[in-house]
Amino acid sequence: MKHHIKIVLLIAINLGLTGCMEAAIDFWNGPGRFPQAEHNAYKECSEELESLPEPENKSRGSKEMQEWLVKVYMPASVECMKRKGF
């Protein structure tokens, strides 16, 4: 019986410390969560950007893909977010 009480006590302490850790991480990171309006704008822009023509070599590390990301995708993404007010 004593072992059961110790196990329950350890589980309770563990859950309490886990909650404290989550709170500490949220406090340390600050208000990093997107507001709902910005989240919606980002989602809409992502849908818009899917229509952009991609380079022929789509592999992640390829030079063509990197240049496409820097010269086409990122500027279009920034412009879209500016149009949405962010």
C-alpha positions, 0 to 999 in steps of 0.5 A: 500500500505504501508503494501505491501512495508513493507512485501516485505522489510521484505522478502528481508531482511530475504532472505539476512540474510539467505544467510549471515547465509549460508555463515557464516556456510560454513566459520565456518565449513571450507572445509568439503566437500568431493573432487569428487575423495574421494566421488567416492571412498567412493561410490565404497567402499560402494558398495563393502562392501554390499557383506560382510556377516552380523550377524544374529541379524541385529537390530541396538542396538544388541551386535552382530551388534555392534561387527560386525561393529567394527570387520568386517565392519569398518576395511574393510571400512578403508582398502578399502579407503586405497586401493583407496588412501585415 
